[in-house]
């Protein structure tokens, strides 16, 4: 959207009614952007198209931000600031490490979601934001929540940090921008704004003083090789997905810790085995009656899958595939989901259709895949499953040089 949010405008006699009606239309028109714009331009003919579009953006962003609490109805956001915001439970999870800190320096405020969580546990937060619009939004959003122990400083971290008295700082939290140019994702953490190397350098300043509460968020897809000396990785899962990779300086955790914040589960890898030691090399006909294990995505991304399986006596179906196999049902765990294998055979579409008819499986059947060349949607389109019938789970996976069909019940 063109133009700044200009947050004082939205509390003025001209802006407040526009934003109020935009929020009401977002509810009534089920977020239909085109109809919202048309209605607002009709009701507010003196407002520019850019201002009307911004009102629509804020109203829709407020809807997406509802999970953050009732205060968002008075908050101001851009679409991107909400899309990139840290989920509330995850922000709280980050902040717990900074409990009792006197001064926490936050690098990259955004719209202030992590900032609010830090302010709840630290005496004071100095938050640095290079984008003037986001800095203004953060100040507004923090004030709406009644948060008064945060100073939002506008400017690039590389320019602001040297002006701070780092001797007084006992915590650093950074969520650097991972986009460059026209919204393109940075491939390397040293292309972040500010770069990871800069954050590691300034974290070292307070580490020398024995104050070691330092964390920096990087993209989950990034593979650091090597991991910076003295830093440990934490992989944060929520809702079945791997949401974040966080580097902690000399944290009291094991490297590659997996934390599932929605259920409070934590996995600390302590058993070290090679993946190839867990591969079962089992024939398809012997898989019937066994249990298939599907790991949480955060476990897969962290690279400690083999440690988890070794601890729980689970074998790998293939060295390069994350599915596990167990002859007896594994103990319930939020770190993986289990399926009972009804039948297994080599990939054969004709045989698969026949067996599904014989089993009476219908359109409610789930299709999963790993290492299989076709998408679940492509396979489903050719199976012609009836609307009525039993719901099962079809798992399509690569095993060594071939592909396997596993018919399972969750």
Steps between C-alpha positions, in 0.01 A plus 500: 500500500626850419555759768580479871258395770517850659357375828386842639266527203306190605396661828395825331146606409572403139689175550320337793160458325673366188693238692198408712288437192783309332518267802123448494507424127780248546266304727184542294655441157724212610818693413397559138755770415341627180155543655653664807685757289191573287280551806752724678564717194127551470461592868818712518532672160742762635762242601772408250508148354831443682347589837199276439730213400705551814186489716407169339851364560490596869152352547601169341826494696305548825296194414813290452647635824209393721705225660704770675211617715222757516745791476546439127162663433677829579835397353648605168672257266607449144417172332866400495561590866226256606611227260853519638398540866607246761209292628409595863605172663828502311571862594435410864731200464782723372444754775528255789877488450520874571308494828666730751716686247555868571532614139427292193598635159266376230617523141213540251179598680253425222150584619603430861377147568827356636564837662188473715600154620849623592354800683297265718815336644777762479534827687562697180513427128682709241359395164667604174303525175639626168158546336341828614148375432549183704658702781190721512270196497693335781480811720125516440441130565707499818314806630164335426609210725609738776867403464725782617842339555602489132699758303456452125804650328475566129809422295724224371637275772852550365462874570302485825687229694830696516312784671371275781672432831539126446655463846148539640343250259445144621288362217486512119217368288513532121250415229680643197321563172538201274389678183711694254412709198139467387395254770745229393608264778863521603676168446781565747466632857777745417262658248249572776444858614700526718726206411540207738872574528422847643263356761749234606768767540290723725377199700864424569534837672259416780618138504846623600338670798339171603150606396386235261132536414539531123275352232454552127230360275602362159297323234420131570630404156849638567773243563788652692830325434670553728282629781665813648721410796317519830151501348234228519200447275142463611229388258155625590190313389138607513191341349695218335734740320859605560449873553842626602870432541655703781866537592572541872837610634638258761145403590441225759361272229631225277573600140210409271241509777144462367229698684133452416351806666134413445529189717804577713703205367879528484740250344869515591705271273735295717526172308737527204466243223543504125187494288616195305518303825120532536396391150298176523522371140167327554297349215148645432314183597656512847380856563133402541399520865791725595483868592598792279644805675471849348726751681414861575642734237715676762667167581570437131638848438723491808693201371461300825242255369740206537561591865128500574444169323796338676363604840155359421620184318358606166663399171523698178313385193777649285820691573373806313135489610371620839231232549571259783392139552433326830374143562301613804305819547737772627406693811285805422716805431440851363827454310340259255173349378449125466301296246420129501603342170216292356680401182814586303598439138714648224352793312234378259215739424266228374555287810453803724160582346393136534602473866326827587176369348533174692570685826213741440710812548333824397583863419581576864819297458819695557798475265853568624830476320877529546744446215217417261496681160128581489304732729216364716258707288622339178460152645157574649369627165559155346373284786135602461419444868127485582351764729385241748727245657762438764771761547854369498847635428700424187874554541714515187874490558830421343687196632848445361454505120125444490175646629270350758130523583402472868131472584462617857255588774585795722 
